[in-house]
Structures are given as structure tokens and as C-alpha cells.
């Protein structure tokens, strides 16, 4: 398999896709609603409310993309044409990470652009650092969940169930973990563990772009660990 | 492939100490009942199953193209998109693609979305995609599924042509034994995860002998002949594959005053051989 060509084809297939532009467009419309209300009513909202509304659609759409990237070839069986050697499997893994980074950057830029529009129309705070932060947050989110779903798919290959699981992981699991944090009887070290767990911190903190440095370090470390595990395990997995 | 075994998590043994060889330039058939291990074997050879016991030795950098279980592609895209996608991936030239499309007679429907294809069209596309990487070995699991007789002849003829022109090795499985016999040089019969025998497709000298007996004598005749491997009894008929002189057998029966009411013989086919190996399985 020619890696350069494969990557180009996958980027074209996933980045230049109508569903992606629709998802970003819809996120902008939802987030734009807040911008508009600030503009019209001088509402009590701040830039973080703009990013939060944008993320309502964006995180779900990006999560779906993460799952789709991993599952689609499994679902259509095209991995039979791609996974013919250990080398090709690793090319597949690396391509998934690069493609989801590109998709995440698109979502991040969308978010940054909306914050800029808010600044332009409503004269609220803005810095180019916000755009960078937004892109970085979305990239962390995309890469982590893609690798997470990829690792799960090595052990469980029923694609529709995997897809449902991925949606539940992004939409429902953070709320369940949030409930654990509110239970007094739960020891503090478990609460700390849950707080820094990427499955909790990413869906909760990304909307306000407020991942702390330690959160970022944890997400990056876990993502690197998942990548290393997938790199080791993928060539040894039966499909 | 030396003493290759594969078992799944539930403990079921899919392949048991299978020894298998295939050269470039030959067509090897693989037949057996459902669940015998054909697909598992093909998945091992194509690199989809990588965890097994035993040894798999492939030539240096040997490329394998496969069509296993059902054709794989992006169904919401056109056949042409699929071909272009995978040919870009494997660096196939335009001429190579055109040759494949023309040989498999696919040009007329390539621009349609694959999800609208008939099963036969999908099979052709699956074969085309398996060939795009210019493989040294081609693995085809029931490639003629859903095809009309014309299509079957076209596909099998094309595969034979490929073997001759490109010197590729082909492993083909099908439940249509006649197709397998027509295209293969030799055929492995697999049952319960193990090879039970190998059939050479040039066994023209072998005959299927059918001896009919009266109701009273058929049991005696079977008890005299039935200890031999590969002898079948159905009602008053005893049949077996034989490549020698019939006289001694008839004389042996005659000594016990058992005489067949009818003796028939015809050239043995893979089907005869297969059912002989599957003795005990429902025909």
C-alpha cells in the first residue's frame, strides 16, 4: 500500500465531505444564535457561552467522525483489502490519527472563527491564542476518542454496537461519571481520578475550552499510550 | 503452510494441523461442507487472521489479493470510484485497470453506485479489487456466487487466463464442485478443520462403479466389500471409485454366489470423490 496516496485519498474522502461541512455549519448556526442574541439584546453571555453552544453539535459530530473513521472499513469489510500485512495495518493506524487531526482542526477553526465573529460584532474578548486553544482542544478530543474506539474495535468488532457505544461514551458516560463526583461517600482519590479521566474531562471541559494544563498532559499521555498499544496490537489482531 | 492450527475464543477448533502448499501458476481448489474451515484457511493466507499455531511460509514480499465471504467495497460510491480508490492505493496503472474492467465485462455499470449492483456485479467488482494490487496469489471464496452461467464461464475463464499470463497462484473455493473441478489443477477436501484428502483433476482413468443387487444379496455383498474404504451403499446399490480391473471383484462375489443384477461405470468426478470423502455426511 502506498501510504502517501492512501493518506491523500482518506483526507479527501473525510475532510472534503458534505457531512463534515454540514456538521460544522450546523454548529456555527447554533453557536451563532448566541452571538446574535448578544448582538441584538446585549445578552448576558460571554465568549465561553458561544464556544459551548458551538460544541453542542460539534462534539457529537466529531465523536461520530471518530467512531466512523474506525468503524467504516470494518463495517464495509474493506479492511480485508487494507489489512494484508503488518505494515499496511500500521499505515492504517497512522492515517486514522492524521485524518482525525485534520477533521478536528476544521472543527477547531470553526469554533475560533465564531469567537472572532463574536468579537467583531459584540466587541467581546478575543485573542489569536483562543483560536489556537480551540484547535488544540478539538485535536485532543478527536485523537483521544479515535484511538479509544480503535482499541475497543480490536476486541469487539460488531460495528453497529460499536457505533452506539461510541455515542453513549460521548453523550451519556460523562454525566454518569459526573454523578460519581457528587456522591460524598466516594473517596477523594477516585474523584480525582475521574476528574482527570479523558472520558470525563474532554466532553466536559471542551465546550468552554477550559482544559487545564494537567488535563492536557493526561489526555496527551493517555492518547500516546493508546497509540503505542494499538501500534503493538493491531498487527497481531484477527479480523 | 505447516501443521497450521487455529482455534477461536470459544474453544472451537477451526483448523487442525493443516499442511498446505500452493505454487504460482497453479489453481488449487478447496471444497468442504459449511463450517469445515475453508474461510478460516483463506483468511489466514490473506493475512486477515494472524494468530495461529504452526508455520506459514510465503515467498519474499509475495502479494495476496482476496475475495473472501462477500465482496468488500464502499457501497455508497460507484464501482469506478472503488476501482480508482484501490488502484491509487496499490499503484495500479490505467492500462491494468482497463484490462481488468474489460476482461470482467464491467464497463457498462461501473458508474452506478455499488449498492444498486446485483450480486453477480458485486462479485465481479470484488474480483477486480482483489486483482488491483497485482497479486502473486489470488484467493477466491465462492467467486461465482449469484452469477449467471455466462458470467461463471467468463470469470473462470478469466482466472485461468490470469494464471497462464501472469503466473499467479489461485486458491478457489466453491460449493459448485463442477466449477472447482473445471478450473483447478488439484483440489483439497477439508472437513472439520482438517484436510481429508487431495483430488488431482487429471484422474481420467478412475471410474465410479455402481453394482445393483437384489434386496436379499445387497447386504451380503456390502459385508464382503464394505470393509474397503470409500464404498457406499444406498438401498440396493453399492458404489465405489475404482481404477483397476473389475474382474477380480466380480469373481470374488461370484465365489459366494452373489451376482449383481446390473453393473454401471462412469468417469469419476470431483463430486464422486467429494462424497466418498464425506461418507457419513448427508448427500
Boltz contact constraints between the chains, C-beta under 6 A:
constraints:
  - contact:
      token1: [A, 1]
      token2: [B, 89]
      max_distance: 6.0
  - contact:
      token1: [A, 2]
      token2: [B, 91]
      max_distance: 6.0
  - contact:
      token1: [A, 5]
      token2: [B, 88]
      max_distance: 6.0
  - contact:
      token1: [A, 5]
      token2: [B, 89]
      max_distance: 6.0
  - contact:
      token1: [A, 6]
      token2: [B, 89]
      max_distance: 6.0
  - contact:
      token1: [A, 9]
      token2: [B, 85]
      max_distance: 6.0
  - contact:
      token1: [A, 9]
      token2: [B, 88]
      max_distance: 6.0
  - contact:
      token1: [A, 76]
      token2: [B, 74]
      max_distance: 6.0
  - contact:
      token1: [A, 77]
      token2: [B, 72]
      max_distance: 6.0
  - contact:
      token1: [A, 78]
      token2: [B, 72]
      max_distance: 6.0
  - contact:
      token1: [A, 80]
      token2: [B, 48]
      max_distance: 6.0
  - contact:
      token1: [A, 80]
      token2: [B, 72]
      max_distance: 6.0
  - contact:
      token1: [A, 81]
      token2: [B, 72]
      max_distance: 6.0
  - contact:
      token1: [A, 81]
      token2: [B, 129]
      max_distance: 6.0
  - contact:
      token1: [A, 84]
      token2: [B, 47]
      max_distance: 6.0
  - contact:
      token1: [A, 84]
      token2: [B, 64]
      max_distance: 6.0
  - contact:
      token1: [A, 85]
      token2: [B, 47]
      max_distance: 6.0
  - contact:
      token1: [A, 236]
      token2: [B, 50]
      max_distance: 6.0
  - contact:
      token1: [A, 238]
      token2: [B, 49]
      max_distance: 6.0
  - contact:
      token1: [A, 238]
      token2: [B, 51]
      max_distance: 6.0
  - contact:
      token1: [A, 239]
      token2: [B, 48]
      max_distance: 6.0
